Amino acid sequence: EASTPIPSGEQVLMKFSHHYWPMDALKTWLEQNWDMWIESPPPWFTTRFIKRIIRVAPPEALPMSVLQGLAEKYSDDKNPDNWSSGSFASRESKGMRTIRNLNTDSRPGPSRDALVRRETKRRRLLASSQRKNHFLWAAALFCGYADLITTVLVAFAYLRMGTEGRIAAYLIFGVLAAHLLSEAIISLGTGQGSLAALVSLGGGKLLWSTWHVVENRPIGGGLSAISGLVVARCTHTVLNSLPQAVVQLILVIQRDPSEVSWLMLLSIVGCSMSIGYLVASTEFTVDMSTHFRVNHPSFTGVIPRRSTIRQLLIMGGYLFFIGGYLVGKLIALTALACASLPITVVWCTIEALALLLLRTVAEEGIWRFHLDGLSNAPASLLIHIILYIAMAMAPFPFIRAPGFVGPTPWACFVVYNLVINPVMLFVALNVGVASFGPSDIFWAALSVSTAISVLGLVSVWLSMNSERRHTFYRPLSLKQLLNDEWEKRTLTHMRDNTLAEGLDPSRAELLKISPRFWVPSEKLKTWLSAWSDWEEEKPAWFIDDENVLGYSFVQHITKHAPVEVLPRMLLFKLLRGAKKHGEEMELSPDLDSPELISLVKRRRYVRRGGLSTKVLPGE
C-alpha cells in the first residue's frame, strides 16, 4: 500500500513481473511520490527503474508529469521505431536529465484521460511495429538455420556413399568450418568478447545477435546490437550459404542423376531461398532502423515509412533482384568451374583484385577495412574476400555504404556481373562441358534469371524515395562522409540505444567508427582542445561505460588518434609510468611539444597500438 516503505516497493517493481503489480496501489504510490523523487532522488531511483516504469506500467498508473512528458516528446514523431524506452532515455548521468525532461511547464494542457488515451495508442502502435520486426527476424532465423541444418544433412548423406562421396562431404564440412571460424574471428576482432566467439564456433551467432536486438542489449565492442545482427547475417550468407550453394550445385551436376537425392536438391533450393530473404530482410532492418537512419542519413532512408504498398514493392523487388542475380551467377560460375577450375580461379582472382582497386580509389587511397579490430592487413583481406563474394553473387544493398564497397563501385560491379555472366557461360560451353546437356537450356535459364534481376531492380528504383536514389551510384568516401557529418549531424543514436543531442556526442560517435579515418587535423585538434573541460564536466558520451558498451571514446582517442592533435595534458598522461632503461621517466613540464609527441609515438609503437593501463577521464 501507499504506507509501504519505499525500498520494499522498489523491490516489488524491479524483481517481479508487472503482471503481478498492485495497480491501484502503484498509481497512488507513484502520483504521491514522483515529484519528491525528482527533487531528491533516492539511491534506487535509477535510469533502470525509470525505464521500467515508463515501459511496462499501465498508462492509467503513470504520474501526470510522466504522461505530459511522453506526450510532448512524441507529439511530432510519427515513427513507431523511435518509441522505445531506450530511445526515450537521455544520456545524462544516472538518468537525471530524463527525469527533468518529464517535468513540463504549468500551462494548461490535455486532460489526464486524453493523455492516457494518447499513451495507450502510442504503445499499441509500438507493439505493432515490434511484432512486424520480430516476424522478419524470426523468418530470417528460420531461413538461416534451415539452410545450416540441410547443409549438415547433405554432408552426412555424401558420407554414407562411401569412398566416392567422402571427398564431397569433407569439402562441405570444410566450407562450414571456415564459415564458423571466420565468424569467431570477426566477433573477436570487433570486441564482442570470447563468449560471442565461442557461440559463433557453435553455429549460434545468428541467434545470439538476434537475441541482443530483441532484448535491446548492447552487443559490446565497436558495434551496436543492430549492427552486430547485420554483420552476422552478412557473414552467414556470404561465408556459408553462397559457397555451399556453389559447391553443392557443382557436386550435383557432376554426379549421375540416379545418385542425386531430393535432400541434395532441397539443400540447394534452401540455400538460394534463404539468401534472397536474408538479403532483403537485412536491407529492411538497416534502412528502417532508428540507429542507421539517425546516424547515417547519407545512405539510408531509401524505403518509405508510410506506404505499405511501396514497402512491399521494394521487398519484392529485392527478392527478385537478388534471386535472379544469384541464379544467373550460379549458372555461369558452376558451368565455368565444371569446364575448367583453373580458368575459374584466375577469373575470380582478377575480379577480386579489380574490386579491391575500385574500393581503394573510392576511399581516396585507403584499402584497409575501417572498423577497429578488423583494420589490420590479414583481417582487411578477409573482409575484402567477404565483400567480393557478396558482390559477385548477392550484393547486399547496405554494403554500398562508404567504408564497405562504396556507392560507385557497388553500382559498377552489379552492372558488370549482369553483363559478364553470358561471357562466362560462353567460355564454359566452348572449353568442353559435355555433361551439361543442350546448351539452349542454360542460355534460356540465364536469360530468364537476368530479366528477373533487372525487373527487381526496376521495382526497387521506382518505389524508393526518389531523393535517395543517388546513394546507389554517386561517389562518397568515408573521409568525405565523416567530414560532412562532423558539422551537420546534431542528433545521434548512441551504442547503448539512447538518443543524444548536440555536436559533441555526434562527433564522439563519428570518431569511434574507425581508427584509420579521421577528419582534417585542424578540425580534430580544435575540438579535442576542450578535453580538460570534458574531464571536469564528465558528459555521458565521454565517460561511457566500457563494461556495457565494450569500447569507450577515451580509449579510442588515446589509442588511435593522430598524436599531433592530442592536447598537451593528455600527452603527459599517456606517458605516465613510461620507463627508460628500466627506470620510470621523469618528464619536465617545460618539455617542448615536438619531443613530447615523439615520445608518445615511440611508446605507441613499442606497445603495438595498445596501452598497458587504461587512461580514464579525470584520472
URURDA-V17797 format. One record per residue. PHI is phi in radians with two decimals (none if undefined). Layout:
phi->PHI
phi->PHI
This chain:
phi->none
phi->-1.11
phi->-1.48
phi->-1.10
phi->-0.99
phi->-1.01
phi->-1.01
phi->-1.15
phi->-1.09
phi->-1.09
phi->-1.14
phi->-1.07
phi->-1.21
phi->-1.55
phi->-1.77
phi->-2.03
phi->-1.02
phi->-1.17
phi->-1.14
phi->-1.82
phi->-1.23
phi->-1.37
phi->-1.14
phi->-1.11
phi->-1.16
phi->-1.11
phi->-1.04
phi->-1.10
phi->-1.10
phi->-1.20
phi->-1.13
phi->-1.33
phi->-1.99
phi->-1.01
phi->-1.08
phi->-1.16
phi->-1.16
phi->-1.17
phi->-1.22
phi->-2.33
phi->-1.14
phi->-1.23
phi->-1.01
phi->-1.47
phi->-1.45
phi->-1.75
phi->-1.04
phi->-1.08
phi->-1.11
phi->-1.07
phi->-1.04
phi->-1.15
phi->-1.11
phi->-1.11
phi->-1.42
phi->-2.03
phi->-1.16
phi->-1.01
phi->-0.94
phi->-1.13
phi->-1.66
phi->-1.30
phi->-1.10
phi->-1.04
phi->-1.12
phi->-1.20
phi->-1.05
phi->-1.13
phi->-1.11
phi->-1.11
phi->-1.10
phi->-1.18
phi->-1.15
phi->-1.81
phi->-1.12
phi->-1.91
phi->-1.75
phi->-1.68
phi->-1.70
phi->-1.06
phi->-1.15
phi->-1.61
phi->-1.73
phi->-1.44
phi->-1.14
phi->-1.13
phi->-1.20
phi->-1.23
phi->-1.17
phi->-1.63
phi->-1.78
phi->-1.32
phi->-0.98
phi->0.99
phi->1.22
phi->-1.17
phi->-1.20
phi->-1.02
phi->-1.10
phi->-1.16
phi->-1.14
phi->-1.42
phi->-1.54
phi->-1.71
phi->-1.32
phi->-1.57
phi->-1.16
phi->-1.05
phi->-2.48
phi->-1.05
phi->-1.24
phi->-1.05
phi->-1.08
phi->-1.16
phi->-1.16
phi->-1.12
phi->-1.09
phi->-1.12
phi->-1.18
phi->-1.08
phi->-1.14
phi->-1.05
phi->-1.17
phi->-1.14
phi->-1.17
phi->-1.09
phi->-1.09
phi->-1.12
phi->-1.11
phi->-1.18
phi->-1.09
phi->-1.11
phi->-1.11
phi->-1.11
phi->-1.12
phi->-1.07
phi->-1.18
phi->-1.13
phi->-1.13
phi->-1.14
phi->-1.08
phi->-1.05
phi->-1.06
phi->-1.10
phi->-1.40
phi->-1.10
phi->-1.09
phi->-1.13
phi->-1.17
phi->-1.12
phi->-1.07
phi->-1.12
phi->-1.11
phi->-1.11
phi->-1.05
phi->-1.19
phi->-1.11
phi->-1.15
phi->-1.07
phi->-1.25
phi->-1.38
phi->1.58
phi->-1.04
phi->-1.14
phi->-1.65
phi->-1.13
phi->-1.08
phi->-1.09
phi->-1.12
phi->-1.12
phi->-1.14
phi->-1.13
phi->-1.12
phi->-1.13
phi->-1.08
phi->-1.11
phi->-1.12
phi->-1.10
phi->-1.10
phi->-1.15
phi->-1.14
phi->-1.13
phi->-1.08
phi->-1.13
phi->-1.09
phi->-1.14
phi->-1.08
phi->-1.21
phi->-1.11
phi->-1.59
phi->1.34
phi->-1.38
phi->1.77
phi->-1.21
phi->-1.14
phi->-1.10
phi->-1.14
phi->-1.14
phi->-1.07
phi->-1.10
phi->-1.10
phi->-1.52
phi->1.47
phi->-1.81
phi->-1.13
phi->-1.05
phi->-1.14
phi->-1.03
phi->-1.19
phi->-1.11
phi->-1.08
phi->-1.11
phi->-1.24
phi->-1.09
phi->-1.49
phi->1.05
phi->-1.92
phi->-1.06
phi->-1.57
phi->1.59
phi->1.26
phi->-1.54
phi->-2.06
phi->-1.34
phi->-1.07
phi->-1.18
phi->-1.16
phi->-1.08
phi->-1.13
phi->-1.09
phi->-1.10
phi->-1.10
phi->-1.13
phi->-1.12
phi->-1.17
phi->-1.10
phi->-1.18
phi->-1.33
phi->-1.67
phi->-2.13
phi->-1.09
phi->-1.15
phi->-1.07
phi->-1.12
phi->-1.07
phi->-1.15
phi->-1.07
phi->-1.20
phi->-1.16
phi->-1.07
phi->-1.10
phi->-1.18
phi->-1.09
phi->-1.42
phi->-1.65
phi->-1.18
phi->-0.93
phi->-1.23
phi->-1.65
phi->-1.51
phi->-1.61
phi->-1.10
phi->-1.14
phi->-1.13
phi->-1.18
phi->-1.09
phi->-1.12
phi->-1.16
phi->-1.10
phi->-1.08
phi->-1.03
phi->-1.12
phi->-1.15
phi->-1.15
phi->-1.11
phi->-1.04
phi->-1.24
phi->-1.08
phi->-1.14
phi->-1.14
phi->-1.22
phi->-1.14
phi->-1.12
phi->-1.11
phi->-1.03
phi->-1.20
phi->-1.26
phi->-1.66
phi->-1.37
phi->-1.05
phi->-0.99
phi->-1.35
phi->-1.18
phi->-1.33
phi->-1.47
phi->-2.33
phi->-1.17
phi->-1.21
phi->-2.39
phi->-2.09
phi->1.52
phi->-1.24
phi->-1.55
phi->-1.19
phi->-1.41
phi->-1.83
phi->-2.05
phi->-1.12
phi->-1.09
phi->-1.18
phi->-1.08
phi->-1.14
phi->-1.12
phi->-1.23
phi->-1.07
phi->-1.11
phi->-1.09
phi->-1.10
phi->-1.08
phi->-1.14
phi->-1.03
phi->-1.20
phi->-1.06
phi->-1.14
phi->-1.04
phi->-1.17
phi->-1.08
phi->-1.05
phi->-1.20
phi->-1.06
phi->-1.07
phi->-1.21
phi->-1.23
phi->-1.17
phi->-1.10
phi->-1.19
phi->-1.14
phi->-1.21
phi->-1.30
phi->-2.79
phi->-1.15
phi->-1.05
phi->-1.07
phi->-1.09
phi->-1.10
phi->-1.11
phi->-1.03
phi->-1.16
phi->-1.12
phi->-1.10
phi->-1.10
phi->-1.10
phi->-1.18
phi->-1.13
phi->-1.14
phi->-1.06
phi->-1.12
phi->-1.07
phi->-1.11
phi->-1.12
phi->-1.13
phi->-1.12
phi->-1.70
phi->1.04
phi->1.64
phi->-1.79
phi->-1.79
phi->-1.27
phi->-1.23
phi->-1.57
phi->-1.29
phi->-1.11
phi->1.61
phi->-2.16
phi->-1.72
phi->-1.30
phi->-1.07
phi->-1.06
phi->-1.15
phi->-1.11
phi->-1.16
phi->-1.07
phi->-1.10
phi->-1.13
phi->-1.06
phi->-1.07
phi->-1.13
phi->-1.14
phi->-1.05
phi->-1.10
phi->-1.17
phi->-1.27
phi->-2.24
phi->-2.64
phi->-1.26
phi->-0.90
phi->-1.05
phi->-1.21
phi->-1.36
phi->-1.30
phi->-1.12
phi->-0.99
phi->1.69
phi->-1.79
phi->-1.82
phi->1.71
phi->-1.04
phi->-1.17
phi->-1.05
phi->-1.07
phi->-1.12
phi->-1.07
phi->-1.29
phi->-1.11
phi->-1.09
phi->-1.01
phi->-1.18
phi->-1.13
phi->-1.44
phi->-1.41
phi->-0.98
phi->-1.06
phi->-1.14
phi->-1.08
phi->-1.15
phi->-1.05
phi->-1.09
phi->-1.07
phi->-1.31
phi->-1.93
phi->-2.01
phi->1.67
phi->-2.03
phi->-1.34
phi->-1.42
phi->-1.41
phi->1.52
phi->-1.03
phi->-1.24
phi->-1.01
phi->-1.09
phi->-1.25
phi->-1.12
phi->-1.15
phi->-1.10
phi->-1.16
phi->-1.11
phi->-1.13
phi->-1.11
phi->-1.15
phi->-1.12
phi->-1.10
phi->-1.10
phi->-1.13
phi->-1.04
phi->-1.08
phi->-1.08
phi->-1.11
phi->-1.08
phi->-1.12
phi->-1.08
phi->-1.33
phi->-1.63
phi->-1.28
phi->-1.11
phi->-1.05
phi->-1.29
phi->-1.83
phi->-1.10
phi->-1.14
phi->-1.20
phi->-1.63
phi->-2.56
phi->-1.27
phi->-1.04
phi->-2.75
phi->-1.57
phi->-1.15
phi->-1.03
phi->-1.13
phi->-1.09
phi->-1.09
phi->-1.14
phi->-1.17
phi->-1.33
phi->-1.01
phi->-1.71
phi->-1.79
phi->-1.37
phi->-2.11
phi->-2.23
phi->-2.32
phi->-1.58
phi->-1.35
phi->-1.32
phi->-1.68
phi->1.22
phi->-2.04
phi->-1.81
phi->-2.25
phi->-1.77
phi->1.92
phi->-1.29
phi->-1.08
phi->-1.09
phi->-1.10
phi->-1.17
phi->-1.07
phi->-1.22
phi->-1.09
phi->-1.18
phi->-1.35
phi->-1.09
phi->-2.68
phi->-1.51
phi->-2.00
phi->-1.97
phi->-2.31
phi->-1.26
phi->-0.89
phi->-0.99
phi->-1.11
phi->-1.08
phi->-1.17
phi->-1.12
phi->-1.09
phi->-1.20
phi->-1.24
phi->-1.12
phi->-1.53
phi->-0.97
phi->-1.09
phi->-1.13
phi->-1.14
phi->-1.14
phi->-1.30
phi->-1.39
phi->0.92
phi->-1.10
phi->-1.07
phi->-1.18
phi->-1.54
phi->-2.04
phi->-0.96
phi->-1.36
phi->-1.13
phi->-1.15
phi->-1.57
phi->-1.67
phi->1.44
phi->-2.77
phi->-1.74
phi->-1.08
phi->-1.07
phi->-1.02
phi->-1.10
phi->-1.17
phi->-1.20
phi->-1.58
phi->-2.18
phi->-1.08
phi->-0.94
phi->-1.05
phi->-1.12
phi->-1.68
phi->-1.31
phi->-1.07
phi->-1.05
phi->-1.12
phi->-1.27
phi->-1.07
phi->-1.09
phi->-1.15
phi->-1.18
phi->-1.60
phi->-1.09
phi->1.48
phi->-1.17
phi->-2.10
phi->-2.34
phi->0.99
phi->1.43
phi->-2.05
phi->-1.15
phi->-1.24
phi->-1.79
phi->-1.79
phi->-1.37
phi->-1.05
phi->-1.60
phi->-1.00
phi->-1.25
phi->-1.05
phi->-1.01
phi->-1.21
phi->-1.08
phi->-1.10
phi->-1.09
phi->-1.11
phi->-1.17
phi->-1.06
phi->-1.13
phi->-1.14
phi->-1.06
phi->-1.09
phi->-1.13
phi->-1.44
phi->0.98
phi->1.49
phi->-2.17
phi->-1.88
phi->-1.21
phi->-2.29
phi->-1.25
phi->-1.76
phi->-1.77
phi->-1.08
phi->1.40
phi->-1.39
